[in-house]
Amino acid sequence: MIGIVYAVSAAVAILVMSKATQETEHLKEMLVGNILSVTWPELARTAILYSLVGVFHYIFRERFLIISMGSKPPITGPRSDSLSRFTACACACALF
């Protein structure tokens, strides 16, 4: 339901902006973006931010599972694979 509301509201915003006589450049920039104008400091800031979010999620992952599942999940594997899961999650967050 949330996804449908988001998609419909984004489509309505694009339709409203496309009917405007001014600000068409802003609409083009919003839809297409400009990946060539990304600077290294901006890229570094984004990578640091995503890394911090990943570390936060890694630290509080058990609490998030308890909140999501309603009970404490059993620990089935050794703690050594937690680092590999964290690394995979951090890489995925950094890519997206």
N, C-alpha and C positions, 0 to 999 in steps of 0.2 A: 504494500500500500504506500509506503514512504517513497519507494522508487517511482511509482506511478505519479504521485503528486510532484516529485522533483522534476521528472521528465516533462510533465504538462506545464508546470510553471516556467521551466526553461524555454520551452517552445513558445509560450505566450510572450515571454520577455523578448525573444528574438523577433516575433511577429510585430510587437509594438515598436521595437527599435527600428525595424526595417521600414515602417511607415513614416518615421520621422524624417523631416527634410534635412536636418543637420545631424551630426554625430555618426555618420555612416562609416567614417574611418575607424571609430571606436568599435563599431560592430564587426568590421572586418578583422581588426586586431584581436577581438575577443574570440572570434570563430577560428581564425587561422593561426594566430599567434606569430611569434617571430623567434624561432629557435636560434637563428644566426646572431641575434643581438644579445644573447646571454653571456654575461661576463664571468670570469673565473671567480671573483669574490662572491657573486650571487650563487654560483654553483656550489662553492664551498659552504656558504651559509645554509643552503638547502640540504647538503649532505650531513652537516653537523646536526641540523634540526631533526632529520629522519633518524640519525643514529641515536640521538637522545630519546626520541619516541620509542625506538626499538629497545633501548636499555630499560626504559621505564616499564614497557610491557614485559620484558624478560624478568625483571625484579618482582613484579606483582602478578605474574602469570597464574600462580596457584590461587590467589585471591579472586582473580577474574574467573577462573574455572569454578570456584565455589559459588560465586554469584550467579554464573550462567547455569550451572548444573543443579544447584540447590543442595549439594552435599560434597564432601571432600572426596575427590577421586583417588583411587588407590594408585600407589606408585608401583609401576610394573617393571621398569627397567632401571639400569644403573644410572647414576648421575652423570656419567661420562658422556652420554649422548646428548645431554642438555646443551653442551657447548656447540655441538654440531647443529642442533636445532636453532640455537640462537644465531649462529653464523649464517645459516640459510635464511632465517627471517630478516636479519639485518641487511643481507644482500638484496633480498626481494624488496625491502622498504627503500633502499637506496636507489634501486632501479626505477621504481615507480614513484 
